[in-house]
Amino acid sequence: MKKLILINAILLQVTLLLAQGSFQMLSGDGSPIENGQTIEVMVTDLSAFETVSEEYFLRNNSTTDVNVRMRMESMSLVTGAEFSFCALGGCYPPNITETASDFLVTAETTVTGNGVFTGHYHPHDHIGTSVIKYTFYNVDNTDDTISFKISFNGSSLLMLTDSDVRIMNGETIEVEVSDFSAFETVSDEYFVMNNSTSDLNIRMRMEAVSLVNGAEYSFCALGSCFPAGVNETSRDYFVPANTNVGNEGLFTGHYHPHDHIGTSIIRYTFYNVDDLNDTTSFMIMFNGGSGTGINNIDENAIVNAFPNPATSSLFIQYDLEKISGTYLKIYNSIGEIVIQKEVNSTSGILKLDVSSLAKGVYVYRLESTNQSTKTNKIIIK
């Protein structure tokens, strides 16, 4: 039975994938760029006229010729900076946010030559990070799109893991909360680096993007540890040029669930005291799963969601040994149930309308009295 369910799920997923957009974005080496992906470009010279991204290529994966245009929008823009682009046969100055004419991309073809895309950023000596979204769309079906973002990082500050792996400005890191009765869940250690040629005084502040009712959060950073309720370091921390803070100034995020199930997201921002636009930030999603107080319905349960990310329809494929008062539940980032549907058979595929849900990260699981399956994550676009 489980094999049959898996085969049906795969066939349905293939059908859904085929029904998705005509387009694919490719990097210069042919690697695919995911729809909605953010690419980071470092701005190393703020006095230069522009910083230019790598070349990216649009591909028409469909069997039909398509007329295409591209539009762009600023998700966040440093005051005084500008952006421009080259795409689909033309280069455009700042303040032009859309290509001027249709560009024909024949079936199963990749745009090359003067039709390739490059993003251009003009910092005009202004420190900070700007994020620009670029969307290619089918002129004859404006729902048929692909988009990606470029984060032009002009900050002096970088975040690193303990193995010196870069954390992208704005990145979200997931930390599993496995025991809600424990005093706290602590993130890995992270380090902020002064990537500039000047010494800096820095501080850090944090804010809850979403917080489970009754939960709290705290942190250690820049030489001190702070209790819950304190949202900013209390003094300047000196970081010499081209140096990271080291072990004395390392960062850890602390989450205190106080027995409350749910997922909380906290944003942490390190900033230059002498230039408040000079920042780097990231988020930690403390993912509250089923916890140690809830037993598994079935250790061999199959529970999958597709497509993921989803936009309007979501399919949950499942296979259980038994059911008794079992419900599929989807939770938002503050632990509220946004969708609940009764499960009436031991195996099948549930179709859910998620078009009314706000964009963001959700978690789902099958639950019965004091029991649940493993919690999994879905993204709504």
C-alpha positions in Angstrom: 0.0 0.0 0.0 2.8 2.4 0.9 4.5 1.8 -2.4 1.2 2.6 -4.2 0.8 5.8 -2.3 4.4 6.9 -3.0 3.9 6.2 -6.8 0.7 8.2 -6.8 2.3 11.0 -5.0 5.3 11.1 -7.4 3.0 11.1 -10.4 0.9 13.9 -8.9 4.1 15.9 -8.0 5.4 15.5 -11.6 2.1 16.8 -12.9 2.2 19.8 -10.7 5.8 20.6 -11.6 4.9 20.4 -15.3 2.0 22.8 -14.7 4.4 25.4 -13.2 6.0 28.2 -15.1 7.7 28.1 -18.4 10.9 29.7 -17.2 14.2 28.8 -15.5 17.0 31.1 -14.5 20.6 29.8 -14.9 23.9 31.1 -13.7 26.9 31.4 -16.0 28.0 27.9 -15.3 24.5 26.5 -16.1 23.5 26.0 -12.5 19.8 26.6 -11.9 18.6 29.5 -9.7 15.5 28.7 -7.7 12.4 30.8 -8.0 12.6 33.3 -5.2 16.3 32.7 -4.5 18.4 35.5 -3.1 21.9 36.0 -4.5 24.5 38.1 -2.6 26.9 40.4 -4.4 29.6 42.1 -2.4 30.0 45.9 -3.0 33.7 46.3 -2.3 34.2 49.9 -3.5 31.4 52.3 -2.5 33.1 55.1 -4.5 33.0 53.2 -7.8 30.2 54.2 -10.2 28.6 50.7 -10.1 28.9 47.2 -8.9 27.7 44.7 -11.6 26.4 41.2 -10.9 27.4 38.1 -12.8 25.6 37.3 -16.0 22.4 35.2 -15.6 20.4 33.5 -18.3 16.7 33.0 -18.8 15.5 29.7 -20.3 12.1 28.9 -21.8 11.6 25.3 -20.8 8.2 25.1 -22.5 7.4 23.7 -25.9 5.9 27.1 -27.0 7.5 30.3 -28.0 7.0 33.0 -25.4 7.2 36.8 -25.4 8.9 37.9 -22.2 9.5 41.1 -20.3 11.3 41.9 -17.0 10.4 44.2 -14.2 12.3 45.0 -11.0 11.5 46.5 -7.7 13.5 47.6 -4.6 12.8 45.5 -1.6 15.1 47.7 0.5 17.3 50.5 -0.8 20.1 52.5 0.9 19.2 56.2 0.9 21.0 57.9 -1.9 21.9 54.7 -3.8 20.4 53.7 -7.2 20.0 50.6 -9.3 19.8 49.7 -13.0 20.0 46.7 -15.2 20.7 45.1 -18.6 18.2 42.4 -19.8 16.4 41.1 -22.9 18.3 43.1 -25.4 18.7 46.5 -23.7 20.5 48.3 -20.9 18.4 50.8 -18.9 19.4 53.7 -16.7 18.4 54.2 -13.0 14.7 54.8 -12.4 13.6 52.6 -15.3 12.1 49.5 -13.7 10.8 47.5 -16.7 12.0 46.5 -20.1 10.5 48.5 -22.9 9.4 45.8 -25.4 8.6 42.2 -25.8 11.5 39.8 -26.2 10.8 36.5 -28.0 12.3 33.4 -26.4 11.7 30.4 -28.6 10.7 27.0 -27.1 13.3 25.1 -25.2 15.9 27.9 -25.7 18.2 29.9 -23.4 18.6 33.6 -23.9 22.2 34.5 -24.8 24.2 37.4 -26.3 22.9 40.8 -25.6 19.8 39.3 -24.0 21.5 38.1 -20.9 20.8 39.7 -17.5 23.1 41.7 -15.3 22.1 43.8 -12.2 23.8 47.1 -11.7 24.1 48.9 -8.3 25.2 52.5 -7.8 26.1 53.1 -4.2 27.2 56.7 -4.6 29.5 56.4 -1.5 26.6 55.3 0.7 27.3 52.4 3.1 24.6 49.7 3.5 22.9 46.8 1.8 20.2 47.0 -0.8 18.0 44.2 -2.0 16.5 44.3 -5.5 13.9 41.8 -6.9 13.8 40.9 -10.6 10.8 39.2 -12.2 10.7 37.8 -15.8 7.1 37.2 -17.0 5.2 35.9 -19.9 3.5 38.8 -21.6 0.5 36.6 -22.6 0.1 35.1 -19.2 1.3 37.3 -16.4 1.0 34.5 -13.8 3.7 32.7 -15.7 6.8 34.2 -14.0 10.1 33.5 -12.4 11.9 35.9 -10.0 15.0 36.2 -7.9 16.6 38.8 -5.7 20.1 40.2 -5.5 21.4 41.5 -2.2 24.1 44.1 -3.0 26.0 44.0 0.3 27.8 47.3 0.9 28.1 46.8 4.7 31.4 46.8 6.6 30.1 43.9 8.7 29.9 40.2 7.9 28.6 37.2 9.9 30.5 33.9 10.0 29.9 30.5 11.5 32.5 28.9 13.7 33.9 27.3 10.6 34.2 30.7 8.8 31.2 30.0 6.5 29.5 33.3 5.4 26.0 34.0 6.6 24.2 36.1 4.0 22.8 39.4 5.1 19.1 38.7 5.8 19.5 34.9 5.9 17.3 32.7 8.1 18.9 30.0 10.2 16.7 27.2 11.6 17.2 25.8 15.1 15.0 22.8 16.3 13.4 23.1 19.7 13.3 19.5 20.8 12.3 19.9 24.5 9.7 22.6 25.5 10.2 21.9 29.2 14.0 22.7 29.1 15.0 26.2 30.3 16.4 27.2 26.9 17.5 26.1 23.4 20.8 27.7 22.3 21.9 28.3 18.8 25.3 27.6 17.4 28.1 30.1 17.9 28.4 32.9 15.3 31.0 35.7 14.8 30.7 39.2 13.4 33.7 40.4 11.3 34.8 44.0 10.4 35.4 43.5 6.7 36.5 47.2 6.2 39.9 48.9 6.3 38.8 51.1 9.3 38.4 50.3 13.0 34.7 50.2 14.1 32.7 50.4 17.2 29.7 48.1 17.0 26.5 47.1 18.9 23.8 44.5 18.4 20.0 44.8 18.7 17.3 42.1 18.3 13.6 42.0 17.8 10.9 39.3 17.6 9.6 39.0 14.0 7.1 36.5 15.5 7.0 35.1 19.0 4.9 32.3 20.6 2.7 33.6 23.4 4.5 32.9 26.7 7.9 32.2 25.2 10.9 34.5 25.7 14.3 35.0 24.1 17.7 36.3 25.2 21.3 36.4 23.8 25.0 36.6 24.4 27.0 38.9 22.1 29.9 41.3 22.0 31.4 40.3 25.4 28.2 40.0 27.5 25.2 37.8 28.1 21.8 39.5 28.6 18.6 38.3 30.2 15.2 38.0 28.6 13.6 41.5 28.1 16.9 43.2 27.1 17.0 43.7 23.3 20.3 45.6 22.8 23.9 45.4 23.9 24.7 48.1 26.4 28.1 49.4 25.3 30.2 49.9 22.2 32.4 46.9 21.2 35.7 47.8 19.4 36.6 45.7 16.3 39.8 46.5 14.5 39.9 46.6 10.7 39.7 43.2 8.9 39.2 41.3 12.2 36.4 39.2 13.7 35.3 39.5 17.3 36.8 36.2 18.4 35.6 34.0 21.2 35.1 36.8 23.7 32.6 38.6 21.4 30.9 35.6 19.8 27.1 35.5 19.5 24.6 32.8 20.6 20.8 33.2 20.5 18.8 31.7 23.4 15.2 30.7 23.3 13.0 30.0 26.3 9.8 28.1 25.3 8.4 27.8 28.8 6.4 24.7 27.7 4.7 26.6 24.8 4.5 24.8 21.5 5.1 26.8 18.4 7.8 28.5 16.2 9.4 31.9 16.9 11.5 34.0 14.6 14.0 36.5 16.1 16.0 39.0 14.0 19.5 40.0 15.2 21.2 43.1 13.7 24.8 44.2 14.3 25.5 47.8 13.4 28.2 50.4 13.2 27.7 52.9 16.0 29.0 55.8 13.8 26.9 54.9 10.7 23.5 53.3 11.4 23.1 52.3 7.8 26.1 50.1 8.1 24.5 46.9 9.3 24.3 43.1 8.9 21.4 41.1 10.1 20.1 37.5 10.2 17.2 35.7 11.7 16.9 32.5 13.7 13.7 30.4 13.4 13.4 28.5 16.6 11.2 25.7 15.2 8.9 24.2 17.8 8.1 20.7 16.7 6.1 18.1 18.6 8.5 18.2 21.7 9.4 15.4 24.1 6.0 15.4 25.7 4.2 14.1 22.6 4.6 10.6 21.3 4.7 9.6 17.7 1.5 8.3 16.2 3.6 5.9 14.0 7.4 5.8 13.7 7.0 4.5 10.1 4.5 7.1 9.1 4.9 8.7 5.7 3.9 12.4 5.6 5.0 14.6 2.7 3.9 18.0 1.3 4.1 19.2 -2.3 4.6 21.4 -4.1 6.9 23.1 -1.6 7.0 26.1 -1.8 3.3 26.3 -2.6 1.1 29.2 -3.8 -2.6 28.2 -4.0 -2.9 24.4 -3.6 -1.0 22.1 -1.3 -1.1 18.3 -1.3 -0.3 16.3 1.9 0.4 12.6 1.2 0.3 10.3 4.2 0.3 6.6 5.2 -0.3 5.6 8.8 -0.7 2.2 10.5 -3.9 3.4 12.3 -6.0 6.5 12.9 -8.2 7.5 15.8 -9.4 11.1 15.9 -6.4 12.2 13.7 -6.2 15.7 12.2 -3.8 17.4 9.8 -2.8 20.7 11.4 -0.9 23.6 9.9 0.6 26.2 12.2 1.9 29.7 11.5 5.1 31.1 12.9 3.5 32.1 16.2 2.0 28.7 16.9 -1.6 29.4 15.8 -3.5 26.7 13.8 -4.4 28.2 10.4 -5.7 25.0 8.8 -7.1 21.9 10.4 -8.6 18.9 8.5 -9.8 15.6 9.8 -8.0 12.4 8.4 -10.6 9.7 7.7 -8.4 6.9 6.3 -5.0 5.4 7.0 -3.5 6.5 3.7 -4.3 9.0 1.0 -3.6 12.5 -0.3 -5.2 15.6 1.2 -5.7 18.6 -1.1 -5.7 22.0 0.8 -6.4 25.5 -0.4 -3.6 27.7 0.9 -4.3 30.7 -1.3 -5.6 32.8 1.7 -2.5 32.2 3.8 0.1 35.0 4.1 3.5 34.4 2.5 5.9 32.8 5.0 7.1 29.7 6.8 4.6 27.3 8.3 4.8 23.9 10.0 2.5 20.9 9.7 1.9 17.5 11.3 -0.8 14.9 11.9 -2.1 14.9 15.4 -4.3 12.8 17.6 -4.8 13.0 21.4 -1.3 13.4 22.9 0.3 12.0 19.8 1.7 13.5 16.6 3.9 12.7 13.6 7.2 14.6 13.1 6.8 18.3 12.4 7.8 19.4 8.9 8.1 22.8 7.3 6.3 24.3 4.3 6.8 27.7 2.6 3.9 29.7 1.2 4.8 32.1 -1.6 
